């Protein structure tokens, strides 16, 4: 093994070149591409062949050193650092695509970071835990419909591409994996205060067993609590009704 997988970083290195190639080819033509969590570079190899404007983020120094040795001609594009703390818009101009086998223990944090840069990130191709993939693409009314479902579906069209079993990883994870493709939709701006929209969605699902009336009343001013929408639970609302709900609330 050129790099030791570290449990603390949630590392499970993909070992199947055919799957790696399939993931890279799932990315539609893109300009600047950012790869998150390259590990030993199984995706990186195909990405460097196809995209001249690719930058790679690796937080593990051992993996970073290995990648710089493996791809010496691209050393300045292999960044040692935490993608979750990197100033993306300050360092990259124009539209971006993000790709990677996301570490499973921080995949949700990566998606929230992508949402911060939603006006710049036009496309995402990622391998994540299948359970998380199912949750993200869940329709309203489903038990797995939640915060990420609403927030990502508000700005992205989400496509489930294919499942990946544990045997193609080292070490094999105890979960199934899946590859998703997300493409920015035509929603430039929601018809509500977007910062408030985030707060409303998170507050509602943090007490998902309660009706919206009961989960929101401590955090927001509810002008007309008798309206039908407040008797619903958060999983019953599609994205557009969360937008509607946000326009009806203000912060205490």
N, C-alpha and C positions, 0 to 999 in steps of 0.2 A: 504493500500500500504506500503510495507516495505521500499521502496525507492521512493522518488518523482522524476518523470521524469523532467529533466531540459531542457527547450527550448534552452538555450544558448549552450548546449552540443549536441543538435540535438537528444535527447533521445526519442525513441519510443520503449517501452519494449514489446517484443513478449510474448504473453500469451497462445499460443497454443502448448501444449506438443507434439502433433503428428507431427506438422511441425518442431519443434525443433529436435525431434528424426530423422526425415527425413533428415534434414540438416546435422546432425552429421554423419549419415550413408552414406551420399554422399561423405564423405572423405574416400579415399582409405587408405589401411593400411599405417600408417605413424609412424615414430619414434618420434622425438620431434615435438610437436604441440604447436603453440602459438595462443591463442584466443585474439582477439582485441574487446574491448567494450562489456564485458560480462553482464553489467547491473545487473539484479537480479539473473543471473546464470542459465537461462533456458537451454542454451546449455551446460554450464559448468558441470552440473550434469551428463549428458550423456557422456561428454568427460572424466571426471575423472573416470567413470566406465570402459571406453574402452581403454584409453591411459595413461599409467603410467607416461610418460614423457610429461606432459602438463604444460604450464605456461600461466597465465592469466594476461592481461594488462588492468588496469582500471584507468582512470584519475580522476574520481569522488570519492572524499574521502568517501562520504556517502555510495555509492555503494560498495566501497572497504571494508569498515568496515562491511557492511552487509554480503558480501561474506566470509569474514574471520570468521564471526560467523556461517554462514551456513555450511562452509566446514572447520572446525577447524583443521582437520588432514592434510589439504593441505595449511595451512596458508603461508608457505614459498614459495609457487608457485603462490601466488596471489600478483601481483606487483602493487603498487600504482605509476603510472607514465604515461608519454606520450609516446605511441608507436612511434610517429613520431620523437621523439628525442632520442630514446633508441638505444644504440650501440649493434645491434643484433649479428654481427659476433664476437664482443669482448666478448660476454657473452654466446653464444651458438656455439658449434662446430658441423660440419656435416650438412646433409640435414635437412630442416625444412618444415613443412606444416603450413599454416596460415588459420584460420577459424574465422568467426565472423559475427554478424549482424552489419555491418559497419555503424557508424553514418553517415547519409546522407550528412551532411554539410561538412564532411572531407573525403568522400570516394575517391575522386580523389587524394588527398594528400597521402592517404594510398597506392594507387596503384603506385604512383611515388616512395614511400618508398620501396615497394616490388621490383620495378625495380632496385633500387640501390643494392639490395641483390639477384638479379636474379640468380646468380651462386649458391646460397645456398637454395633459396626458390623453392622447386620442385613442390609444389601444393598449391592451394588456393581454399577454398570453402567459399563463402560469399553471404549474402543477402544485396542487394543494391537497390536503386531506379531503377525501371524498365527502365526508360528513359536512365539512365547511362548504364545499362546492354545492352540495344539495341545498344547504341553507341559503346561500347567496341567491340561487335561482328559484327559490320557493315562491309560489304565488301566494297572494293574500288568502287567508282562510286556512292555511296549512299550519300545523303545530310547529314547524321549523322556520316559519316566516318570522324575521326578527329585524334587529337594528341594521345589520349589514344588507339584508335583503332590500329594505326600503331605500337606504341611502345610495347603494350602488345602482339599483334599478331606476332611481330618479335621474341619473345622468349617463347610464351605460346600458346598451343592449348586451345581454349575457347569453353565451352559447356554451353548452356542455359539449366538449369534443370527444373525449374517450377516457375510459377508466385505465388505471395502471395498478397491477398487483404488487405485493410487497417483495416478491422474489428477485426483482431486477435492481434492488437497492443493496447497499452495504453500509451499515447493517440493515436487514429488512425491518421496516417499521411494523408495528402491531396493528396498523390500520390500512385500509384501502386508500388509494390515491386517485386523483382525477385531474384532467387538464381542462381549463376553462379559457375561453376567449371573450374579452369584453371590448366593445367598441363604443366610443362616445356617441350618444344620440344627438338629436337636433335641439335639445333643451339648453339654450344659451344661459338663461336664468329662470329659476322657478318664479311663479307668480306669488311670491311671499318673501319675507325676510329669511334668507337662507341660513344665517347663523341661528335664528330662532327655530327654524325647521329642524336643524340638527338637535337642538335642545329638546324640542317637543318629542321627536322620535325616540331619543334615548330615555327620556323620562317615562314615556308611556310603556316602553318595553322593559324597563327596569322593574316594573310592577305589573307584568303582563297578565296576571290572573285577575287584576282589578279592572273595573270599567274605567274608561277614560276620565269620567267625572271624578272618580276617587283617586286616580293616580296623578291627575294634573292639578287638582284644586289647591294643593299646598305650595305649588311652584308658580302658578300662573293665575291671572285674573280671568275668570270665566264670566263673560258678560251675560250669557243666557244659558244657564246650566240645564234648563229643561229641554233643550234641543235633543233630537234623537241620536245624533252622532255621539253624544257624551255617555249614552247607555251602552255603547259598543266596547269591545275589548280591542286592543291594538292590532291583533292579527287579522281582524275583520276589515281593516282599512287598506285599500290599494294606495299607491303613491299619491295619486291625484287628490284623494280625500285627506291625506296627511297635509298636503299643501293647503287645502281648504281649511282644515282644522287650525293650521298655523296662522292664517289670516284672522282667525276669530279670537286669538289669545294675545295677551301681553304679559310681560313679566311682573311679578308682585313687587 
